[in-house]
Amino acid sequence: MKRPLLACVLAACCAGAAADCPPYEKHTPGGDYTSAEDRDGLSVVEKFHFSRAVETLAQGLTGSLGADISYTLEHFPNHHRALASMAKLGLRLKSAQPAGARYTVSCYFERAIAFAPHDVTARMVFGNYLLATGQDAAALEQLDAASRLAPEQATIQYNLGLMYVKKKEYEKASAHAQKAYALGFPLPGLRNKLKAAGKWREPPPAPPAAAVDVEAAAAAPAEPAVPPVEKPSGE
């Protein structure tokens, strides 16, 4: 009963505050958290408003936790760790708008996604918050959008698989599970759930590696070294 009740309370509060969610307007310091150029002023904002104590919800720096996290998000709307902390604070307090926050938790996510629709991590964190508040359909919408933006990110595929297991849409769940594990996702939980439902299928064996002509390979000119692509931050 606790989760449905929490979802109702938060939904009612969000409905009342929905009109008070203006779009983010870029200013200095601030901007896109994923942009190296915009992050120039990030250290100053974090030093005075988003310390480790604030991030872990231990205590505020300049006032309440809600006020410090809010300040951070008003400068960097898609600050991943600040979004996660605001979501956790709302859940801890069972409040859609924690004390000191200028807007609702959902509003901060909406501002982040409107300003940086390409930000996969912001959508993933929002999806987790929506799941925690019982808003499964909205959570699935955010995870689907994240999957379209980053189809090769294993965590997204895994979470989508869990969502579809919950909805008993096992074909979709299995497809996402196969992709997640092919991409190297380590946790067995999704596979175990599908096995318990009798819906797990072992993936087909990998095709044998093609034979290599050693002499031809030795005669071929060396390829220039290509640095690995930096993985997106999982903050």
C-alpha positions, -999 to +999 in steps of 0.1 A: +000+000+000+028+024+007+040+028-029+006+034-044-002+060-017+031+077-023+024+078-060-010+094-054+004+120-031+032+129-055+009+129-085-015+153-068+012+177-058+027+176-093-006+183-109-010+214-087+025+227-095+025+217-132+018+253-143+048+266-124+076+250-144+092+275-166+119+264-191+156+268-183+173+299-196+210+295-201+232+319-181+268+321-168+279+300-151+257+272-164+244+253-194+247+217-206+263+195-180+276+172-208+293+201-226+330+207-218+326+243-227+296+249-205+312+231-176+338+259-171+319+273-141+308+240-127+335+237-100+324+270-085+287+260-083+296+226-068+321+240-043+294+262-027+262+242-034+269+206-043+295+191-020+296+154-011+275+161+019+248+177-002+250+149-028+245+122-002+218+142+016+238+145+048+234+183+051+231+215+031+260+239+026+242+273+024+208+263+037+184+234+032+194+205+010+165+213-014+178+249-018+214+238-026+204+211-050+179+235-066+206+261-071+228+236-088+200+226-112+191+261-119+226+266-133+231+231-148+197+217-154+209+183-166+235+178-138+231+141-135+242+137-099+221+167-087+191+153-105+196+120-088+200+137-054+168+158-059+149+126-068+162+108-037+154+138-015+118+139-028+114+102-022+129+104+013+106+133+023+076+118+004+073+152-013+069+162-049+086+195-040+112+192-012+116+221+012+138+247-003+134+235-039+120+261-063+102+235-084+089+200-082+112+170-087+095+162-120+098+198-132+136+197-128+137+166-150+114+182-175+136+213-177+167+191-181+152+171-210+137+201-227+171+218-226+192+187-234+170+162-252+201+143-262+211+135-226+205+098-222+216+098-185+191+124-175+163+103-191+175+072-173+175+089-139+141+103-146+129+069-155+141+055-122+124+082-103+091+076-122+094+039-114+099+046-077+068+067-076+047+041-094+045+059-127+054+029-148+040+041-182+059+074-180+090+056-169+088+033-199+084+063-222+117+078-208+136+045-211+123+039-246+135+074-256+169+067-240+171+034-259+165+052-292+193+076-284+218+050-271+208+016-284+241+001-275+240+010-238+236-022-219+220-007-187+191+008-207+184-025-224+185-043-190+161-018-174+137-020-204+138-058-200+128-055-164+100-031-173+086-055-199+088-085-175+067-065-150+042-059-178+044-096-187+053-087-222+079-115-224+088-113-260+099-077-257+116-085-223+135-113-239+147-092-268+160-065-245+176-091-222+194-108-251+208-074-262+218-064-227+238-095-221+253-095-255+266-060-246+281-074-215+257-065-187+268-084-156+238-088-134+217-120-137+184-107-123+166-102-156+177-136-169+165-152-137+131-135-139+127-147-175+138-182-164+112-182-135+085-173-160+097-200-184+105-174-211+143-174-212+160-186-243+197-192-245+213-170-272+226-188-303+263-197-303+286-171-317+298-179-353+333-192-356+360-166-362+370-162-398+403-177-408+431-152-411+457-153-440+488-148-419+510-140-449+486-115-464+481-098-430+518-094-426+521-078-460+493-054-454+501-018-444+497-011-407+464+006-398+468+039-378+460+035-341+425+046-332+419+057-296+389+042-279+358+062-278+352+077-244+322+062-227+294+086-216+296+095-179+274+073-157+272+099-129 
